[in-house]
C-alpha cells in the first residue's frame, strides 16, 4: 500500500520549548516584524520535524504559552511547520506568517512585547494500515535570545513528574496490544483510580466500578484530601462569572473527600480513563480509522485489568 503522510494537530498540553524576552515592534518597518529561531548545537541529535510557534504577549503576569485561549484576553500566536530543521540554522517567521487572533505578523501593532518560542516535536509512526504519521512529543525547552528578535532554543526542562499515589488515589498504566499493533510502536492506556474507604483493610471486598469519561486528567479531579489552602489568592472565572472560583473548587473537592470517607457513603470505585493519543488528549473511547481501536482496547484490555486488580464487580 502506498504510504500517505498525515499531519496531525499539535496540542501544547505539557512539556514545550519556550523562551521569553522583551522586544519592540517599530512602526518604521512597514513590512512588519521578522523573527529567526534557532536550535542550539548539541540540543538535538539530528534534524527536527514539528510545528514551531511564536507567542507574543503584552501581559507580563505569566508565560505567553499560558495566555493563548479562545477568548478576548488571548495573546498572539503565529506558527510555521519545520521539516528537517537542523540545529544551528534559522527557522524564519516572515511578516506574512498566519496567526491568531491577528491574521498575520504584519498586523502586530508597534510596542514592547514578551516573546516565547515553542516547538512541538513530531515523531513518526508506521501504522499497520500503511499510513505514516508525524505526531507531537512532549518536550520542554527554555531558550535565550541572542538579539531582539533572534531566538535560540538551548535548554531542556524535565517532564512534569507523575502525580503521587495516596491512600485513596491510585494511578495505572498498561501497554495495549491492540493499539501497539495499530500504531506500530508501544502504545499505552492509563487510569486514575479512586478507591473507597476501607479498600486496603478489606481485601476480600468487591465494589461496583464507575467510569468517569472526560478529557485528559493527570489525577482524580474534584477530590482533595487536605482542607482548602487558607492563603489561596482568589481568582475570577470568566467562564462562570464567579469570584473566588478556585477557592470554591477546593472547598467542594475537600467536601467530596469528607463524604467519600464518611460511614454512610456508598462504597465504589471511580475510574478516570487516560487515553491520550497522537492527535488529541482523549480518543472519545471509540474505534476509528484515524486513531485505531481505542474503544476495544479500553473495553477488552484496560477495564478487565482494573476489574481484576481492584476487585471490581464486572
KAJOTA-V543769 format. One record per residue. RES is the residue in one small letter. PSI is psi as a letter, one per 40 degrees, with the letter a starting at -180 (NA if undefined). BURIAL is 1 if it has 24 or more other C-alpha atoms within 12 Angstrom, else 0. Layout:
RES	PSI	BURIAL
RES	PSI	BURIAL
//
This chain:
x	h	0
x	i	0
x	i	0
x	h	0
x	h	0
x	h	0
x	h	1
x	i	1
x	i	0
x	h	1
x	h	1
x	g	1
x	d	1
x	c	1
x	h	1
x	i	1
x	i	1
x	i	1
x	i	1
x	h	1
x	i	1
x	i	1
x	i	1
x	h	1
x	h	1
x	h	0
x	e	0
x	e	0
x	g	0
x	d	0
x	e	0
x	i	0
x	i	1
x	i	1
x	i	1
x	h	1
x	h	1
x	i	1
x	h	1
x	i	1
x	h	0
x	e	0
x	d	1
x	i	0
x	d	0
x	a	0
x	i	0
x	i	1
x	i	1
x	a	1
x	h	1
x	h	1
x	i	1
x	h	1
x	h	1
x	h	1
x	i	1
x	e	1
x	h	0
x	e	0
x	d	0
x	i	0
x	i	1
x	d	1
x	e	1
x	e	1
x	e	1
x	h	1
x	i	0
x	g	0
x	i	0
x	e	0
x	e	0
x	h	0
x	a	1
x	i	1
x	h	1
x	i	1
x	i	1
x	i	1
x	i	1
x	h	1
x	h	0
x	f	0
x	h	1
x	h	0
x	h	1
x	e	0
x	i	0
x	h	1
x	h	1
x	h	1
x	h	1
x	i	1
x	d	1
x	e	0
x	h	1
x	i	0
x	a	1
x	h	1
x	d	1
x	i	0
x	d	0
x	i	1
x	d	1
x	e	1
x	e	1
x	h	1
x	i	1
x	i	0
x	i	0
x	h	0
x	i	1
x	h	1
x	i	1
x	h	1
x	h	1
x	h	1
x	h	1
x	h	1
x	h	1
x	i	1
x	i	1
x	h	1
x	h	1
x	g	0
x	i	1
x	e	0
x	e	0
x	e	0
x	i	1
x	h	1
x	h	1
x	h	1
x	i	1
x	i	1
x	i	1
x	h	1
x	h	1
x	h	1
x	h	1
x	g	1
x	i	1
x	i	1
x	i	1
x	e	0
x	a	0
x	d	1
x	e	1
x	h	1
x	h	1
x	h	1
x	h	1
x	e	1
x	i	1
x	h	1
x	h	0
x	i	0
x	i	0
x	h	0
x	i	0
x	i	0
x	i	0
x	i	0
x	h	0
x	a	0
x	d	0
x	d	1
x	h	1
x	i	1
x	h	1
x	i	1
x	h	1
x	i	1
x	h	0
x	h	1
x	d	1
x	d	1
x	d	1
x	d	1
x	d	0
x	d	1
x	e	1
x	e	0
x	i	0
x	h	0
x	i	1
x	i	1
x	i	1
x	i	1
x	h	1
x	h	1
x	h	1
x	h	1
x	i	1
x	i	1
x	h	1
x	e	0
x	d	1
x	d	0
x	e	0
x	g	0
x	e	0
x	e	0
x	i	0
x	i	0
x	i	1
x	i	0
x	h	1
x	h	1
x	h	1
x	h	0
x	i	0
x	a	0
x	a	0
x	h	1
x	h	1
x	d	1
x	a	1
x	h	1
x	i	1
x	e	1
x	h	1
x	h	1
x	e	1
x	i	0
x	i	0
x	i	0
x	h	0
x	e	0
x	e	0
x	h	0
x	h	0
x	h	0
x	a	0
x	h	0
x	h	0
x	d	0
x	d	0
x	e	0
x	f	0
x	h	0
x	h	0
x	f	0
x	d	0
x	d	1
x	d	0
x	d	1
x	d	1
x	d	1
x	d	1
x	d	0
x	d	1
x	d	0
x	d	0
x	d	1
x	d	1
x	d	0
x	d	0
x	d	1
x	e	1
x	i	0
x	d	0
x	e	0
x	h	0
x	h	0
x	h	1
x	i	1
x	h	1
x	h	1
x	h	1
x	h	1
x	h	1
x	h	1
x	f	1
x	i	1
x	i	1
x	e	1
x	d	1
x	i	1
x	e	1
x	i	1
x	e	1
x	e	1
x	f	1
x	i	0
x	i	0
x	i	0
x	d	0
x	d	1
x	e	1
x	a	1
x	f	1
x	d	1
x	d	1
x	d	1
x	d	1
x	d	1
x	d	0
x	e	0
x	d	1
x	d	1
x	d	1
x	d	0
x	d	1
x	d	1
x	d	1
x	d	0
x	d	0
x	e	1
x	f	1
x	i	1
x	h	0
x	NA	0
//
